[in-house]
């Protein structure tokens, strides 16, 4: 079975690859799944959304903003987003 984070991937799910953009899950096996991308490419990923050991598939584009150079500002932004997520999706 394929999972992105804690949610199971099923055929016809829309997913986002950091190199190819959005695509649709075409097929799933025990250890892999295939995505057909809007740009015409067809790529097989590991069951966790990795290609060559690097995670590339997400439910949506994982980049919200470009990180600033200042590490303190970036860490503050991450803490802020984590706090908002805890309110929106408490688990």
C-alpha positions in Angstrom: 0.0 0.0 0.0 1.1 3.5 -0.7 1.0 6.4 1.8 1.8 10.0 1.7 2.3 11.0 5.4 -0.4 9.1 7.2 -3.0 9.0 4.4 -3.3 6.2 1.9 -2.9 6.8 -1.8 -5.5 5.4 -4.1 -6.0 5.3 -7.9 -7.2 8.6 -9.4 -5.7 10.7 -6.5 -4.2 14.0 -7.5 -0.7 14.4 -6.2 2.1 16.9 -6.6 5.7 16.1 -7.7 8.3 18.8 -7.0 9.7 18.5 -10.5 6.7 17.7 -12.6 3.8 19.5 -10.9 0.4 17.8 -10.6 -0.5 14.4 -11.8 -2.9 11.5 -11.2 -2.2 8.2 -9.6 -2.6 5.6 -12.4 -1.7 2.3 -10.7 -0.6 1.0 -7.3 1.3 -2.2 -6.3 2.5 -3.4 -2.9 5.7 -1.3 -3.0 5.2 1.3 -5.8 2.7 3.5 -7.5 2.6 5.1 -10.9 1.7 8.8 -11.6 0.7 10.2 -15.0 1.6 13.9 -15.0 -0.2 16.7 -16.7 3.0 17.3 -18.7 2.7 13.8 -20.2 5.4 12.1 -18.1 4.7 8.7 -16.4 6.9 8.0 -13.3 6.9 5.1 -10.8 7.5 6.1 -7.1 8.2 4.0 -4.0 5.2 3.5 -1.7 6.1 6.6 0.3 6.4 8.9 -2.7 10.1 8.7 -3.1 12.2 8.4 -6.3 15.8 7.4 -5.9 15.6 7.7 -2.1 14.3 11.3 -2.1 10.6 12.1 -1.4 9.2 13.9 -4.3 5.4 13.3 -4.1 3.1 15.3 -1.8 -0.7 16.0 -1.8 0.0 19.6 -2.8 3.0 21.8 -3.5 5.0 21.8 -0.2 6.6 25.1 -0.8 4.5 27.9 0.7 7.1 30.7 0.6 10.8 30.9 -0.4 12.9 30.6 2.8 14.7 33.8 3.8 18.4 33.8 4.2 18.2 34.7 7.9 17.9 31.4 9.8 16.2 33.0 12.8 13.4 34.4 10.6 12.9 31.0 8.9 12.7 29.2 12.3 10.2 31.7 13.5 8.1 31.1 10.4 8.2 27.4 10.9 7.1 27.7 14.5 4.2 30.0 13.4 3.0 27.6 10.8 3.3 24.6 13.2 1.2 26.5 15.7 -1.5 27.3 13.1 -1.5 23.7 12.0 -2.0 22.6 15.6 -5.1 24.8 15.8 -6.5 23.8 12.3 -5.8 20.1 12.6 -5.3 19.0 16.2 -4.3 15.4 16.7 
